[in-house]
């Protein structure tokens, strides 16, 4: 009877660390996979923000070009965009497709 108690204690003392180790490995693997998913999401977010940055820089360059052009170019741009004016003898084509 004493031998069976010792065997049970021996089995229990070896099973607990093994189970604990398996649980630890499972938890570490889950954390690793979670981190990989988060990294992929952040990379996609970075790509989107980078695209917005490129678009904003292009817009800034266009505005800087207009400002460097002088008053005449600014006035022409305002007249065309805001008031739909055209230069003398200029043909203006309007897209009626609605796209």
C-alpha positions in Angstrom: 0.0 0.0 0.0 2.8 2.4 0.8 4.4 1.6 -2.6 1.2 2.6 -4.4 1.1 5.9 -2.4 4.7 6.6 -3.4 4.0 5.8 -7.0 0.9 8.1 -7.0 3.0 10.9 -5.5 5.7 10.2 -7.9 3.3 10.3 -10.9 1.7 13.5 -9.6 5.0 15.2 -9.0 6.1 14.4 -12.6 2.7 15.2 -14.2 2.3 18.7 -12.7 5.5 20.1 -14.2 4.8 18.5 -17.6 1.2 19.9 -17.6 2.5 23.3 -16.5 5.1 23.3 -19.2 2.6 22.4 -21.9 0.3 25.1 -20.7 3.2 27.6 -20.8 4.1 26.6 -24.3 0.5 26.9 -25.5 0.2 30.4 -23.9 3.5 31.5 -25.5 2.4 30.2 -28.9 -0.9 32.0 -28.6 0.8 35.3 -27.6 3.2 34.9 -30.6 0.4 34.3 -33.1 -1.5 37.3 -31.6 1.6 39.5 -32.0 2.0 38.4 -35.6 -1.6 39.3 -36.4 -1.2 42.7 -34.7 2.0 43.3 -36.7 0.2 42.5 -40.0 -2.6 44.9 -39.1 -0.2 47.7 -38.2 1.7 47.2 -41.5 -1.5 47.6 -43.4 -2.3 50.7 -41.4 1.1 52.1 -42.1 0.7 51.5 -45.8 -2.6 53.4 -45.7 -1.1 56.3 -43.8 1.9 56.3 -46.2 -0.5 56.6 -49.2 -2.3 59.5 -47.5 1.1 61.2 -46.8 2.1 60.8 -50.5 -1.2 62.3 -51.6 -0.9 65.2 -49.2 2.7 65.9 -50.3 1.5 65.9 -53.9 -1.2 68.4 -53.0 1.3 70.5 -51.1 3.6 70.5 -54.1 0.8 71.6 -56.4 -0.1 74.4 -54.1 3.5 75.5 -53.7 3.8 75.5 -57.5 0.8 77.8 -57.8 2.1 80.1 -55.1 5.5 80.3 -56.9 3.7 81.1 -60.2 2.6 84.5 -59.0 -0.6 86.4 -58.9 -1.6 85.9 -62.5 -1.6 82.2 -62.2 -3.5 82.3 -58.9 -6.2 84.6 -60.4 -6.5 82.3 -63.5 -6.9 79.3 -61.3 -9.6 80.9 -59.2 -11.4 82.2 -62.3 -11.4 78.7 -63.9 -12.2 76.7 -60.8 -14.6 79.0 -58.9 -16.3 81.0 -61.6 -16.0 78.6 -64.6 -14.4 81.3 -66.7 -12.4 80.5 -69.8 -9.7 82.4 -71.8 -10.7 84.2 -75.0 -11.0 81.8 -78.0 -10.7 78.8 -75.7 -13.0 75.8 -76.1 -14.3 74.3 -72.9 -15.6 70.7 -73.0 -18.0 69.6 -70.3 -18.3 65.9 -69.3 -22.1 65.3 -69.2 -21.7 61.6 -68.3 -21.9 62.4 -64.6 -18.8 60.3 -63.7 
